[in-house]
Amino acid sequence: MAISDTLQESKLSRLGRWFSSLRGDLTGGLTAAVVALPLALAFAVASGVEPKAGLYTAIVAGIVAAIFGGSPVQITGPTGAMAVVLVGIVAKYGIEKVWIAGVMAGMIQIALGVAKLGQLVKFIPYPVTAGFTNGIAVIIFCGQLNNFFGLKLPRSEHFLPGVWQSLTHVEALNWSAVGLAIVVIVTTVLWPKINNTIPSSLVGLVLATGIATYFHLNIPTIGAIPQSLPMPQGIPHWNDFSVIRELINPALALAALGSIESLLSAVVADGMTVSEKHNSDRELIGQGLANIIVPFFAGIPATGAIARTAVNVRSGGKTRLSGVIHGAALAMIVLTLAPLAAQIPLAALAGILMVVSVRMIEWEAIGLLMRATYSDFAVMILTWLVTILFDLVLAVEVGLIAAGALFIKRMSDLSLVKIPETEVFPPGTSLELGKEIAVYRVDGPVFFGAAERFATFIRDEPEVKYLILRLRFVPNMDTTGLVALEDIYHDLERHNCCLILTGLQPEVKQLLERSGLLETIGLSNCFETTTDAICSISPQIVGCLQPGATDLKSKELMELND
């Protein structure tokens, strides 16, 4: 009887957890859909495409990525970062070629996932991510000046000419559009102080649309949205190899940005939930599938959206079902409310995006990097400027190069430390190394940055004839480190200085043996401890380290110091 009662309680417990999860997914998905509605429209406009493309993207990509992606709570759709890249591609190539580039980007993402390269995003330094995020925020803000002022200027392919074009036509601004944009900005900022349940961007959008409709304001609107679900379509020029070759660079840019932003969003989601953590490689595959399928439904490339994912988690979303519900809810909105969306002013979307862009700027990161190190702050500023002046992919490349150079500089400073004579011998002994012997400790992996340090050492201390490298704390060494060590050996040899190695770890010793460098240096110049090395160089020290000398434990202490 007790066993049957226990089984019954277990079934009820599982059923209760299932209903709790379903309720959370339902509220999370619906809330994310309400938040996604204005953002999908706004980011589509910011990308230079029709607003319906944003909705179709959020519906199709949101459902596909939720099912096949690696994060159980990720919400996928149009984003500000992707809009920054897409606006230039749309202006240069047109929407049909954007569809082809999107499919190509999806294939690249799947290849990255299959190759298990999803973990690489964790190696992007924080100053680089902060720099390109802040750069994206500036571009989004300035890119909405056209709609903010109510101007009907052609969209520019590049960022700075577009900003200059908007600012030089301010005399033709539409004051009604400016007023509505300000209403949306104020509403979006102040509404959360009144109510946290209804998204402030949606309230601002409805209010601005109501005002524009009631007063019959002459301002640009987003135009008609079909009251139907997206249907599969063909993609022109898909089999034209010359077009595919032309779009290689845009596809790489879309794939790189989509992968980085999606994986960063998944990492943020992991920190907000105690449920299953994301699988980076599967997430890339899911995002790739979404980007392959979306163009056949007239959508644009999508990524994981940090803000909508956070809303989903905070509203109770726990499983993939929340992402599916988010897409299905948007589909229902399109079927029922599409005619009303046609009256939404572009100025209202501009106001929403301006608030989003200001909130995107990582003010805390700027303060932290300013307080931490000026070099990291400089890397962030460099990435920021390249993002604004050139493009996002180049910014990431330049930022990574700068961060890598900075890392090498720091490692070369920290990995090599000269050991003072007072630390070589234990207290209580009156031993001296003399000017002909120098002892250095190497901490961490040996790499090419250390070679320059030794060149400086040779110039500064030409009288040294024996250089002892304590490698006890070098766990491994790669080929670059191996070549650096060989260069060090030959430089010392040219200066009649003997290189001696102590404390070789098994892995490092095996590498030296396989490469032949150990034989070149000489087994007679490799010792277990620094004590043994010193004794082999200066036999007179041996007697001082024998039992009965000044300190009976001196040799043991030296070995411990190794």
BAGUMAR-53567 format. One record per residue (C-alpha): x, y, z; residue in three letters. Coordinates in steps of 0.02 Angstrom, whole numbers, plus 50000, padded with zeros to 5 digits. Layout:
BEGIN
XYZALA...
//
This chain:
BEGIN
500005000050000MET501425011850045ALA502295008349879ILE500725012149777SER500455028149876ASP502255033349840THR502055029849653LEU500435039749651GLN501265054549738GLU502715053549614SER501515054149466LYS500585068749542LEU502235077649574SER502795075349393ARG501095081049331LEU501185096349443GLY502915100749376ARG502285098349197TRP500815110149225PHE501965122749310SER503175121949164SER501745123449038LEU501045138549130ARG502775146749134GLY503075143248950ASP501365150248905LEU501615166649001THR503425168048946GLY503045164948762GLY501545176648757LEU502485190648847THR503975188648732ALA502805189648581ALA502035205948643VAL503785213248668VAL504375206448501ALA502945214148400LEU503555232248398PRO505375227148394LEU505135215548244ALA504315229748149LEU505615242348204ALA507135231748163PHE506435227347993ALA506255245847953VAL508015248848022ALA508645235147905SER507935244047753GLY506585230947716VAL504685230547730GLU503995229147908PRO503125212647868LYS504835204647841ALA505205207648024GLY503605199048080LEU503865184347963TYR505645182548027THR505095182648209ALA503755169448173ILE504755157148067VAL506495159348143ALA505765159848318GLY504915142848298ILE506325134248202VAL507725140048318ALA506685135748472ALA506465117748412ILE508215114348345PHE509295126748443GLY510405123148591GLY509595134748719SER507925129748795PRO507375147748826VAL508145157348681GLN506995168948581ILE507575171848403THR507095185748283GLY507685202048203PRO508925211648310THR509755228548311GLY511505221548281ALA510915211848128MET509975227248065ALA511595237048067VAL512405224547948VAL510855221547843LEU510495239747804VAL512105241247704GLY511865224547617ILE510065228647570VAL510575245647502ALA511985238147398LYS511265221647338TYR509365222247361GLY508195210947459ILE508275196047340GLU510145194447359LYS509955196747548VAL508905180847547TRP510305171447458ILE511615178547579ALA510495173147724GLY510425155147662VAL512315155047638MET512555162147814ALA511455148447885GLY512505135147798MET514085142747872ILE513315142548046GLN512825124248029ILE514605120247972ALA515295129248126LEU514115119448238GLY514535102648158VAL516395106848177ALA516045110048362LYS516705127948358LEU515305135048465GLY516435136748617GLN517555149248527LEU516395163748573VAL516995161948752LYS518725167548696PHE518135184448633ILE518835197048760PRO517595207448859TYR518255224348794PRO517915218448615VAL516115213148648THR515795229248745ALA516555239548604GLY515525232448462PHE513935232348567THR514155250848604ASN514575254248422GLY512975245448366ILE511995256148488ALA512685272248412VAL512315266348235ILE510525261348278ILE510195278148362PHE510905288748221CYS510115277648089GLY508395282648152GLN508655301348128LEU507795300347959ASN506185293148032ASN506325303848190PHE506295319748086PHE504925312847971GLY506035314047817LEU505815303147662LYS507615302347608LEU508345287247516PRO509275275247629ARG511165276647621SER512285261347604GLU513515267947734HIS513225274747908PHE514095291747911LEU513425298047742PRO511675293247799GLY511855303247960VAL512545318247866TRP511115317147742GLN509815317347882SER510635331947974LEU510815342647816THR508945341147778HIS508335346147951VAL507475361547878GLU506225349647795ALA505815340347956LEU504035335347998ASN503615342548170TRP502175330348191SER503375315748171ALA504605323448294VAL503215326148421GLY502595308248406LEU504365301248423ALA504615311448581ILE502945305048649VAL503515287148619VAL505215290248699ILE504445298048855VAL503135284348868THR504415270448846THR505515277848982VAL504165282249110LEU502875268349087TRP503845255149186PRO503645266249340LYS501755264449321ILE501585246449263ASN502855232549234ASN501635220049159THR501275228348991ILE502845231948888PRO503205250548879SER503675249748695SER501965242548653LEU501095256148753VAL502085269648663GLY501705261748494LEU499825260848526VAL499775278548597LEU500725286148450ALA499655276748324THR498075282548410GLY498625300648410ILE499155300148228ALA497505292048175THR496385303248279TYR497175319648221PHE497465313448042HIS499295318248050LEU500235318647886ASN501715307847932ILE502525292347854PRO501805275647914THR502415257747894ILE501095253747763GLY499995238547735ALA500445221647809ILE499625206447730PRO498335198447844GLN499015181147811SER500395169547866LEU502025168847769PRO501995155947631MET503505147147552PRO504215155747399GLN505635153247278GLY507255163247284ILE507815171047118PRO509595168147055HIS509895154447184TRP510815143747055ASN511875157946985ASP513655154447041PHE514235172147001SER512915179147122VAL513445166747257ILE515265171747235ARG514765190147246GLU513885187147412LEU515265177447501ILE515835192247606ASN514075197747659PRO513665179647703ALA515225178147811LEU514785194447898ALA513005188547933LEU513595171547994ALA514915178848108ALA513755191648185LEU512305179448200GLY513405166548286SER514205178748408ILE512585187448458GLU511595171248475SER512915162848583LEU513135178248693LEU511245178848716SER511235160348763ALA512605163548892VAL511585177648968VAL510065166148974ALA511095152849065ASP511485165449201GLY509635169449226MET508945151749241THR509315136049340VAL508635124749202SER509625115649068GLU511135125549007LYS511375128848822HIS512365118348699ASN513405130448594SER513635119048445ASP511795114248437ARG511325132648454GLU512365136648299LEU511515122648204ILE509785128548258GLY510155146648211GLN510875140748045GLY509305130848004LEU508235145948047ALA509245157147931ASN509145144347790ILE507245142747805ILE506765160947839VAL507235167947665PRO505995155847585PHE504645164847686PHE505215182347635ALA506115184947801GLY507825191847844ILE509295184147939PRO508955182548125ALA509925179748287THR509555175748467GLY508835191448546ALA509515195448720ILE508095207048773ALA506695195448717ARG507575180248790THR507725189248957ALA505865193648952VAL505445175448917ASN506465169149065VAL505835182549185ARG504045178749135SER504225160249175GLY504845152149013GLY505755135849050LYS505755124948893THR505795125948703ARG503915126948703LEU504035145248757SER504935149748595GLY503645140348492VAL502225149248583ILE503095165848550HIS503095162348361GLY501305155748360ALA500675170948457ALA501475182748331LEU500645172848191ALA498945175348275MET499295193948292ILE499685195148106VAL498055186148063LEU496985197248174THR497825214348191LEU498775216848028ALA497605230647962PRO497885240948119LEU499775239448102ALA499715248547936ALA499365264948030GLN500915263848142ILE502005279448114PRO503825276548070LEU504235290148195ALA503515279148333ALA504675264948283LEU506115277348280ALA505725282448458GLY505705264348516ILE507365260548432LEU508185276048504MET507725270648680VAL508315252948642VAL509985259548576SER510305270348730VAL509935255348841ARG511105244648736MET512595255348781ILE513525246148919GLU513805260749036TRP514385249349177GLU515655241249061ALA516345258349013ILE516535263149196GLY517305246349241LEU518585246849101LEU519055264849142MET519355259949323ARG520235243649282ALA521595246149150THR521825259549019TYR522425246548893SER520775236848901ASP519825253248891PHE520845257748735ALA520385240948654VAL518545244548687MET518665262148614ILE519605255648461LEU518275242248429THR516915255348457TRP517655267448329LEU517975254148197VAL516175248048216THR515515265548184ILE516725270948048LEU516875254547953PHE515895238747993ASP515545226448133LEU516545211548067VAL518105222248041LEU517845229248216ALA517855211948293VAL519415207348193GLU520335223248243VAL519765221348424GLY520375203348432LEU522065208148357ILE522265222448482ALA521715211548628ALA522895197648570GLY524375209548561ALA523945216048733LEU523835198248800PHE525545193948728ILE526295209648807LYS525565205248977ARG526105187148967MET527875191948920SER527905203349072ASP527215190549193LEU527885173849133SER529735177549161LEU530375182749333VAL532185184349387LYS532495175949555ILE533475186649679PRO535015178449756GLU534225179449928THR532815168149868GLU533935155549782VAL534815150549943PHE533885147550106PRO534115158650258PRO535615154450365GLY536825151350222THR538175163050163SER538205157149983LEU538325168349831GLU537945164849648LEU539155177449580GLY538945187649422LYS539155172749307GLU537535163849359ILE535735170249338ALA534155160849387VAL532455164449307TYR530775156849349ARG529525154249208VAL527685153649258ASP526365146949138GLY526555141948955PRO528145146948863VAL527785156648704PHE528645168048581PHE528375183748686GLY529725177848806ALA531095177648673ALA531195196648669GLU531405196948858ARG532945185848845PHE533685196548709ALA533535211348828THR534305200848968PHE535835196848861ILE536095215348825ARG535885220549006ASP536925206749086GLU538315201948965PRO539415194949104GLU538195180549141VAL538885163749082LYS537565152049149TYR535705155249133LEU534605143449235ILE532765142449185LEU531635135149319ARG530225127049222LEU529355118349367ARG527765128549338PHE527705126749149VAL526335113749122PRO526445113248932ASN527285120948782MET526685122648602ASP527705123548442THR527835142548454THR528555140848629GLY529725127348568LEU530405138548430VAL530575152848555ALA531585141848673LEU532705136448529GLU532985154648481ASP533425158448662ILE534685144148664TYR535555150048504HIS535595168248561ASP536405163048725LEU537625151748632GLU538195166248523ARG538555176048682HIS539525161548761ASN538135158948888CYS537565141248935CYS535695137548949LEU535205125849091ILE533445119149118LEU532745112849283THR531115105049339GLY530515099449167LEU528735092749174GLN528435076149082PRO527405083848941GLU528675097548909VAL530125085248918LYS529295073648791GLN529045088248670LEU530875093248686LEU531415075248656GLU530305072948503ARG530905089148425SER532745085448458GLY532955101648556LEU533335092048717LEU534815083648631GLU535385100548563THR535345108648735ILE536125092948809GLY535495080948940LEU536965086349049SER536175103649056ASN534485097449119CYS534235094749306PHE532835089749422GLU533095104449539THR533935121349534THR535025115649679THR535765101649573ASP536095113749431ALA536995126249542ILE538035112549622CYS538575106249450SER539135123749400ILE539995128249565SER540695112649649PRO541275122849798GLN539445125249846ILE539205106449864VAL540145105750029GLY539075119450101CYS537515109350064LEU538075093050145GLN537395087450314PRO538385095450454GLY538605111750363ALA537845128450414THR536085122150385ASP535785103350384LEU534145105850289LYS534745118750165SER534705107250013LYS532965101050057GLU532365118950079LEU533065123749910MET532185109249828GLU530555114549910LEU530845132049844ASN530905124649669ASP
//
